[in-house]
Amino acid sequence: MCAPPRAPSAWAAEKARWRSAICRCPAFGDANVVRARWWIFFAIAVLAAYVFVQMMAEEGGVPYYFIYLTNWTGCATVAYATLALLAAREGARRAAEEEGAAPSSSEARGEPTPSPDDDADDASDRDAAAARIPWPVHALWLVKAIALVCQIFITIMYWALLFPLTDGHVSGPNVVAHGALLLVVLFDFLACNRLAVGTATDLGLVYLFGVVFLLWSALFALGIPGARNTAGEPHVYSVLAWKSEAATAGVVVAASLAVVVPISFALACAVTTARDRRMGPADVPGYGAEDARGVEARSGERV
């Protein structure tokens, strides 16, 4: 006996309506969504490149860049901006194709009218194509919460914990990595898209990203002979000195996972919730309705 169809999760249902989220641009108008996504991509890419070049020139180059959570988050943010741009371009392409596929176009040109069976087949093909979710959207849904939540997280952790432990010197790269990138991402979520952050899957992906980094920090301190950070210390961060200050590292990890991550996630949820409350429902005619029908028809399948 077959099991009853399983309703899609909130995360999967939102992804099925991806055009309602990506092809909306509250600040500049939906017609300018691709142009806005290009500007967001360039802003994030330039800021991330600035931090990267600074570390290349002053702090030891590529190996050191990739040991820090700040730069992991920067890479995830660049991936988010790239995937959002690709998804917006695909959404715009599909919208243009649908506008050019009016049923009466052949009649207007004086061509023979297709039979009802041909019309049904064409409509079925169009529905199947519309319901198909492109790969950039699948990838985007894996990083959208990480980009926003982890940018909030690293900004809080740096200015509240790590900065007071340093010499107190404010540098351009640190302000960009722990503030400017967050401002661009916040502007994007508030004004240039209708992506939501708030499902259990979003939170799970954020925790997965954080746990992988913690495992990396432990491996760096305990499992890689001679590993040093840019200050010559045998750990990634002074608060994660697993070899010499394991108890302190454990307290920081526990507080981060139990307190700071939930606060960062709650702030990200508040951003998208306040935007949606002000803007109204995200779904509009022409964007997302056909995708929603597709997921409902395939509710027992993986989206």
C-alpha positions, 0 to 999 in steps of 0.5 A, a space after each residue: 500500500 502506498 503511503 499518502 503524499 507528503 506535504 512539502 515543508 515550508 522551506 521547500 514550498 517557498 523554494 517552489 515559489 522562487 520567482 515570487 521571492 527572487 523576481 521582486 524588487 521592492 525598492 526599484 521595481 520588479 522590471 529592474 530586478 536583474 539590474 538591481 541584482 547586478 549592483 548587489 553582486 558587484 557591491 558584495 564582490 568588491 567588498 569581499 575582494 577588498 578584504 581578500 586583497 588586504 590579507 594577501 598583501 599584509 597577512 600571509 596570503 591565501 592559506 590564512 584567508 581561509 582559516 577564519 569564520 569571517 572569511 568563510 562567511 564572506 565566501 558564502 555571501 559572495 556565493 549567495 549574491 552570485 546565485 541570486 543573480 543567476 536565479 533572477 536572470 533565469 526568472 526574467 528569461 522564463 517571464 519573457 518566454 511566457 509573455 511571448 507564448 500567447 495562445 493567439 499569436 499564431 492566429 494573429 499571424 494568419 497561421 493555421 490554428 493548432 488542434 486542441 490536442 496540440 494546445 494541451 500538449 504545449 500547455 503541459 510542456 510549459 507547465 512542466 518547464 515552469 515547475 522545474 526549479 533551476 540549479 541556482 535556486 536549489 543552491 541559493 536556498 542552501 546559502 540564503 540564511 547562512 549569508 544573512 544570519 552569519 553576517 549578523 553573527 560575525 559582526 556581533 562576535 567581533 565587536 562584542 568579543 574579539 575586538 576588545 581582546 585586540 589592541 583596539 585598532 579599527 582598520 578598514 578591512 575589519 570594518 568591511 568584513 564585520 559591518 559593511 558586508 552586513 549592511 549590503 546584505 541587509 539592504 538586499 533583503 529589505 529592498 531588493 528581494 522577498 526571500 524569507 529566513 525563518 524555517 527550521 531548515 534555514 536554522 539547521 543549515 546555519 548550525 551545520 555551517 557553524 559546526 563544520 567551522 568549529 570542527 575545522 578550528 579544533 582540527 587546526 589547533 589539535 590536528 595540524 602540526 605547526 599550524 599558526 594563524 596570522 598572529 603566529 598563534 597555534 589556533 584560529 582565534 584566541 577564544 578557540 585555543 583548544 590546546 591551551 584553553 580548552 575550557 574557555 573555548 568550550 564556554 565560548 562555543 556553548 554560548 555561541 551556539 545556545 545564545 548568539 546564533 539564536 539571537 542572530 537568527 531571530 534578528 534575521 527573521 525580524 528583518 524579513 518579517 518586517 519587510 513582508 509586513 510592510 510590503 504585503 504578500 510576496 506572490 503576484 500574478 506571473 511570479 510563482 503561481 505556476 511554481 506553487 502548482 507544480 509543487 502541489 502536484 508533486 507533493 509526494 516528491 522531493 522538491 
